[in-house]
Amino acid sequence: MRKYIGELLFNDTLSTKNLIPNSKNKIIDNKFRVDYVINTNDFNIYHYADLETTLIVDGELYSNDFNLKTNDKNFLKKVVLNINKNNDNIIGELNGSFNLLLFSHNNKEVKIINDRFATRPFYYFLDENRFIFSNRMSEIAIYKNSKISLNHKAIIEFFKLQMVFGTKTFIENIYSLEKATLNKISNGKMTNFRYWSFKQNIDEDFSEKRYICSLSNLMKQIMSYKTKDDKKYGIFLSGGLDSRAIMAADIENKISQVYTLGDSFNIECEISKSIAEHKGAKFNYLERDSNHYYNIIKDSVEIGDGMHNYLNGHFIGYLDRINQDIDIIFNGSLIEQFWQGSKFIKKNLYLRQFKLSLPLIDKNKENAIEKVLDNFPRKVPEIDEIFNKDLDLDINLLVKETFKEMLEKNFNTRDVDPQEAIDYLACDSYGRYSSHLNQLCINNEINYRTIYDNRLIDLLLQVPIKYRSTGDLLRKAINQLDPEIGRIPLSSSRLSLKRNYNMQWLATNYHRAYNKLFKSKNYKSKNYSWPNYSRLIIENEKIKQTILSIIKDEDILSDDLFDREILLEKFNQHIQGIKDHERILTQILTFGEWHKMLKTRLG
């Protein structure tokens, strides 16, 4: 388990009771303390008596100097010294996935710095008396033990886009820390400034050959740096691009264990095994139980605070076993968002209820917000009608206003190129993606790493759209790093990485259509690690009944917000195979289980 909660009082002194059950109680000062239950070793507290400062490090911090170790004590002290002197230039040297909390024993104030993408959750409550913080939103609500008010705008965003934007959470007055910020909390007030913004820095003299060389070399350097400890390393490997890029960049073959999850030993497992054998790593096939996605509901919902679709907690239940073999697990998280071309404004072809995204970029720059909304990668269809008609809500308008606010905050204008806007909204909110729950669940039990690095982001932002939108750059970089891995086909297209984007697109869509029309209609996939979730709801009686019980419970789904008759109609349509409402129903299951859990714990 990975959980912590802390408190800074502005007037009173602290009590000695634990903030969370069975926690380690660390009283740092009569005004400040933190309680934690952490099974991984990436949460540490350092006290610098000469600087009269206590530093809490949640995560892995390093600099742009490959010679310094992760969480190097001398570098950490340098950071504290510079921040205490208000020398904020030091922030430009920070790299990694982290939240840093600096408590000044002199001033009784806290300063917090997080990474560029807020990859580690951090929530807080602030009033004139106290500042409460935690990596779990729900823990703050439970510790406060007062009546909560749900944030309807955040809930609607979650159902519409599968994520919540900005600093909002499901609970009013509990906020998520703004990404890439230095925050100061003192005497009931909070001030911050954003030290980095997501903006393109296109290289006008871009050379594809030079870029692929730079990308390949940087990936090698990062993987060499992240595997130089005397540790045992493993990876969750799929048949796609992102995790195999890590394997290709691991030129020293430090990754010794490969894990692939599936309902049966399918094509994706065969591909992963081929990559593992080529790299001399041991292949481990993890077979899911038929009730896996029912059994993970409570843990997955709790870890994600209900704000990430619970289905993404894929590896819950397997991590104890994996912990026995390795010290650190890698996952391909993040690379997909930047090089696979999955987040671009495309020209679409509509065939009845199906939308086919063509391999062409829409260069028309009119109606930017509408284009972003239409192309947003995690938009859920037909969501508007599930809400109470008396609210008189225009859901699309509400989401557009959120997008406008976000663009204004990042670019200081709403007049932004649509492609740059979707890059920002889809990528810069990475830490709040529904798929990010996979990382949170893994990191809850075992030390976790990705190839994420600020230098990769900076390199990405130099690439002209026409090169980046196809995903060819990453495929060519993998081929350059390890031609043999490049010859092993992708599970989606069954083609090697040497084939260009148009061939990949045609083959991928052919196999999707073929599987949809002619293959078995049960939930088990023949090609991918992830099952057919639509069929899973129909076939799994426990999941089906859990969703139905939530829809019927007015204490969980309030009639003030939801139209439960419409939800019941959609549920029946799905179960009878009339229309696919899988995404709506799993969102209902996620939110409903979270709300039920919170009500139970609040009494």
Residue pairs with C-beta under 8 A, 6 or more apart in sequence:
1 37
1 38
1 39
1 444
1 445
2 37
2 38
2 39
2 40
2 43
2 135
2 443
2 444
2 445
3 20
3 23
3 36
3 37
3 38
3 134
3 135
3 136
3 139
4 20
4 23
4 34
4 35
4 36
4 37
4 38
4 43
4 58
4 134
4 135
5 19
5 20
5 23
5 34
5 35
5 36
5 132
5 133
5 134
5 136
5 139
5 140
5 143
6 19
6 32
6 33
6 34
6 35
6 56
6 101
6 132
6 133
6 134
7 14
7 19
7 32
7 33
7 34
7 130
7 131
7 132
7 133
8 31
8 32
8 103
8 108
8 110
8 130
8 131
8 185
9 31
9 32
9 129
9 130
10 31
10 108
10 128
10 129
10 130
10 131
10 187
10 188
11 129
12 129
13 30
13 31
14 27
14 30
14 31
14 32
14 33
16 25
16 27
18 25
18 35
19 25
19 33
19 35
19 139
19 143
20 35
20 37
20 139
20 143
22 37
23 35
23 36
23 37
24 35
24 36
24 37
25 33
25 35
26 33
26 34
26 35
26 36
26 45
27 33
28 34
28 45
28 47
28 54
28 103
29 54
29 103
29 105
29 108
31 108
32 54
32 103
32 108
32 110
34 45
34 56
36 43
39 444
39 445
40 443
40 445
40 446
40 447
40 448
41 447
42 57
42 58
42 59
42 60
42 71
42 443
42 447
43 56
43 57
43 58
43 59
44 56
44 57
44 71
45 54
45 55
45 56
45 57
46 54
46 55
46 56
46 57
46 73
46 76
47 53
47 54
47 55
48 54
48 55
48 77
48 80
51 77
51 80
51 81
51 84
52 104
52 105
52 106
53 80
53 84
53 102
53 103
53 104
53 105
54 102
54 103
54 105
55 76
55 79
55 80
55 100
55 101
55 102
55 103
56 99
56 100
56 101
56 103
57 71
57 76
57 98
57 100
58 98
58 99
58 100
58 101
58 120
58 122
58 135
59 96
59 97
59 98
59 99
59 115
59 119
59 120
60 70
60 71
60 96
60 97
60 98
60 449
61 70
61 71
61 75
61 76
61 79
61 94
61 95
61 96
61 98
61 100
62 68
62 69
62 70
62 71
62 72
62 75
62 95
62 96
62 225
63 72
63 75
63 93
63 94
63 95
64 93
64 95
64 454
64 455
66 221
66 224
66 225
68 75
69 229
70 96
70 226
70 229
78 90
79 90
79 94
79 100
80 102
82 88
82 89
82 90
83 90
83 102
83 111
83 113
83 182
84 102
84 104
88 182
88 193
88 195
91 113
91 182
91 195
92 195
94 113
94 115
95 453
95 454
95 455
96 115
96 453
97 115
97 119
97 120
97 450
97 452
98 113
98 114
98 115
98 120
99 112
99 113
99 114
99 115
99 120
99 122
99 135
99 177
100 112
100 113
100 114
101 110
101 111
101 112
101 133
102 110
102 111
102 112
102 113
103 109
103 110
104 110
104 111
107 186
108 186
109 184
109 185
109 186
109 187
110 131
110 184
110 185
110 186
111 182
111 183
111 184
111 185
112 122
112 133
112 177
112 181
112 182
112 183
112 185
113 181
113 182
113 183
114 120
114 122
114 177
114 179
114 180
114 181
115 179
115 180
116 179
116 180
116 196
116 454
116 457
117 179
117 180
117 428
117 430
117 431
118 176
118 177
118 178
118 179
118 180
118 431
118 432
119 430
119 431
119 436
119 439
119 452
120 135
120 431
121 135
121 136
121 137
121 176
121 305
121 431
121 440
122 133
122 134
122 135
122 176
122 177
123 133
123 134
123 135
123 136
123 137
123 140
123 169
123 174
123 175
123 176
123 177
123 305
124 131
124 132
124 133
124 134
124 140
124 174
124 175
124 177
125 131
125 132
125 133
125 140
125 144
125 173
125 174
125 175
126 132
126 185
126 188
126 190
127 188
128 188
129 188
131 185
131 190
132 140
132 143
132 144
133 140
134 140
134 143
136 302
136 305
137 169
137 170
137 171
137 174
137 176
137 305
137 307
138 302
138 305
138 306
138 594
138 597
138 598
138 601
140 174
141 148
141 171
141 174
141 598
141 602
142 598
142 601
142 602
145 602
148 171
148 172
148 598
148 602
149 171
149 172
149 173
150 170
150 171
150 172
150 558
150 561
150 595
151 168
151 169
151 170
151 171
151 172
152 391
152 561
153 168
153 398
153 402
154 164
154 168
154 169
154 170
154 307
155 170
155 561
155 591
156 387
156 393
156 395
156 398
156 399
157 163
157 164
157 165
157 168
157 398
157 399
157 402
158 164
158 170
158 307
158 587
158 591
159 380
159 383
159 386
159 584
159 587
159 591
160 379
160 380
160 383
160 384
160 395
160 399
161 376
161 378
161 379
161 380
161 399
162 309
162 378
162 379
162 380
162 433
162 434
162 583
162 587
163 307
163 308
163 378
163 429
163 432
163 433
163 434
164 170
164 176
164 307
164 432
165 402
165 403
165 406
165 425
165 429
165 432
166 176
166 178
166 402
166 405
166 406
166 409
167 175
167 176
167 177
167 178
168 175
168 176
169 175
169 176
169 305
169 307
170 305
170 306
170 307
170 591
170 594
176 432
177 183
178 192
178 194
179 194
179 428
179 431
180 194
180 195
180 196
180 197
181 192
181 193
181 194
181 195
182 192
182 193
182 195
183 190
183 191
183 192
184 190
184 191
184 192
197 410
197 411
198 410
198 423
198 424
198 427
198 428
198 461
199 410
199 411
199 420
199 461
200 420
200 423
200 461
201 458
201 461
201 462
202 461
202 462
202 463
202 464
203 211
203 462
203 463
203 464
206 462
206 463
206 464
206 467
208 467
208 473
208 476
211 459
211 462
211 463
211 467
211 473
212 473
212 476
212 477
212 480
213 480
214 459
215 456
215 459
215 473
215 474
215 477
216 249
216 477
216 480
216 481
218 453
218 455
218 456
218 459
219 245
219 248
219 249
219 451
219 456
219 477
219 481
220 249
220 251
220 481
222 249
222 451
222 453
222 455
222 456
223 246
223 249
223 250
223 251
223 252
223 254
223 451
224 251
224 252
226 449
226 451
227 233
227 250
227 252
227 254
227 255
229 328
231 326
231 327
231 328
232 256
232 257
232 325
232 326
232 327
232 328
233 254
233 255
233 256
233 257
233 326
233 327
233 328
233 329
233 330
234 255
234 256
234 257
234 258
234 259
234 322
234 325
234 326
234 328
234 329
234 330
235 243
235 246
235 247
235 255
235 257
235 258
235 259
235 281
235 329
235 330
235 331
236 243
236 259
236 260
236 261
236 315
236 329
236 330
236 331
236 332
236 442
237 243
237 244
237 247
237 258
237 259
237 260
237 272
237 275
237 276
238 244
238 260
238 268
238 272
238 332
238 491
238 528
238 529
239 267
239 268
239 269
239 270
239 271
239 272
239 489
239 490
239 491
239 492
239 528
239 529
240 332
240 336
240 490
240 491
240 492
241 332
241 335
241 336
241 339
241 340
241 471
241 474
241 475
241 478
241 490
241 497
242 332
242 333
242 334
242 335
242 336
242 340
243 330
243 331
243 332
244 275
244 332
244 478
244 485
244 488
245 332
245 335
245 451
245 474
245 477
245 478
245 481
246 255
246 330
246 332
246 335
246 450
246 451
247 255
247 258
247 275
247 279
247 482
247 485
248 477
248 478
248 481
248 482
248 485
248 486
249 451
249 481
250 279
251 481
251 482
253 279
253 280
253 281
255 279
255 281
255 330
256 281
256 282
256 326
257 281
257 282
257 284
257 322
257 325
257 326
258 272
258 273
258 275
258 276
258 279
258 281
258 282
258 283
258 284
259 284
259 286
259 318
259 322
259 329
260 268
260 269
260 272
260 273
260 283
260 284
260 285
260 286
260 529
261 286
261 288
261 314
261 315
261 318
261 529
262 268
262 269
262 285
262 286
262 287
262 288
262 525
262 529
263 287
263 288
263 290
263 523
263 524
263 525
263 531
264 287
264 524
264 526
265 285
265 287
266 524
266 525
266 526
266 527
266 528
266 529
267 491
267 494
267 526
267 527
267 528
268 491
268 527
268 528
268 529
269 285
269 529
271 488
271 489
271 490
271 491
272 283
273 283
273 285
274 488
275 485
275 488
276 282
276 283
277 283
278 482
278 484
278 485
278 488
279 485
284 325
286 315
286 318
288 531
289 295
290 540
291 540
291 542
292 317
293 311
293 531
293 533
293 536
293 540
293 543
294 540
294 542
294 543
294 546
295 317
296 310
296 313
296 316
296 317
297 310
297 546
297 589
297 593
298 593
298 597
299 313
299 316
299 441
300 310
300 311
300 312
300 313
300 316
300 437
300 441
301 310
301 590
301 593
301 594
301 597
302 594
302 597
303 313
303 437
303 440
303 441
303 444
304 310
304 312
304 313
304 437
304 440
304 441
304 590
305 594
306 590
306 591
306 593
306 594
306 595
306 597
307 432
307 594
308 432
308 433
308 434
308 435
308 436
308 437
308 440
308 590
309 434
309 437
309 583
309 586
309 587
309 590
310 437
310 586
310 589
310 590
310 593
311 533
311 586
312 434
312 435
312 436
312 437
312 438
312 441
313 437
313 438
313 441
314 438
314 441
314 529
314 530
315 322
315 438
315 441
315 442
316 441
319 442
319 444
319 445
319 446
320 445
322 329
322 446
323 445
323 446
326 446
327 447
328 446
328 447
328 448
328 449
329 442
329 446
329 447
329 448
329 449
330 448
330 449
330 450
330 451
331 438
331 439
331 442
331 448
331 449
331 450
332 450
332 451
333 435
333 436
333 438
333 439
333 450
333 452
334 430
334 450
334 451
334 452
335 450
335 451
335 474
336 342
337 343
337 426
337 427
337 430
338 427
338 456
338 457
338 460
338 468
339 460
339 468
339 471
339 473
339 474
340 471
340 474
341 468
341 469
341 470
341 471
341 501
342 377
342 471
343 377
343 422
343 423
343 426
343 427
344 361
344 375
344 419
344 422
344 465
344 468
344 469
345 361
345 362
345 371
345 372
345 375
345 418
345 419
345 422
346 357
346 358
346 359
346 360
346 361
346 362
346 375
347 357
347 358
347 360
347 361
347 362
348 355
348 356
348 357
348 358
348 374
348 375
349 355
349 356
349 358
350 356
356 509
359 470
359 501
359 502
359 505
361 419
361 465
361 466
361 469
362 371
362 418
364 371
365 417
365 418
367 418
368 415
368 416
368 417
368 418
368 421
369 400
369 403
369 404
369 414
369 421
370 400
371 418
371 422
372 403
372 418
372 421
372 422
372 425
373 379
373 396
373 399
373 400
373 403
375 422
376 422
376 425
376 426
377 426
378 433
378 434
380 583
380 584
380 587
381 583
382 570
382 581
382 584
383 395
383 584
384 393
384 395
384 396
385 563
385 566
386 562
386 563
386 566
386 567
386 570
386 584
387 393
387 395
387 561
387 562
387 563
388 559
388 560
388 561
388 562
388 563
389 563
391 561
403 421
403 425
404 414
406 424
406 425
407 413
407 414
407 416
407 421
407 424
407 425
408 414
410 424
410 428
411 420
411 424
416 424
419 465
430 436
439 448
439 450
442 448
460 468
463 473
467 473
470 500
470 501
471 501
471 504
472 500
472 501
475 486
475 497
475 498
476 497
478 485
478 486
478 497
479 485
479 486
479 497
479 498
485 497
486 496
486 497
486 498
487 496
487 497
487 498
488 496
489 495
489 496
490 496
490 497
490 504
491 527
491 528
492 504
492 507
492 508
492 511
492 527
492 528
493 499
493 503
493 504
493 507
493 508
493 511
494 507
494 511
495 503
495 504
495 507
499 507
511 527
515 526
515 527
519 526
520 526
521 535
522 532
522 535
522 539
523 531
523 532
523 533
523 535
523 536
523 539
523 540
524 531
524 532
525 531
525 532
533 582
533 586
534 574
534 580
534 582
536 543
537 543
537 544
537 547
537 574
537 575
537 582
537 585
537 586
538 544
538 574
538 575
538 577
543 589
544 575
546 589
546 593
547 571
547 585
547 588
547 589
547 592
548 571
550 556
550 557
550 588
550 589
550 592
550 593
550 596
551 557
551 564
551 567
551 568
551 571
551 588
551 592
552 564
552 568
553 592
553 596
554 564
555 599
556 592
556 595
556 596
556 599
557 564
557 567
557 588
557 592
557 595
567 584
567 588
570 579
570 581
570 584
570 585
571 581
571 585
573 579
573 581
574 580
574 581
574 582
574 585
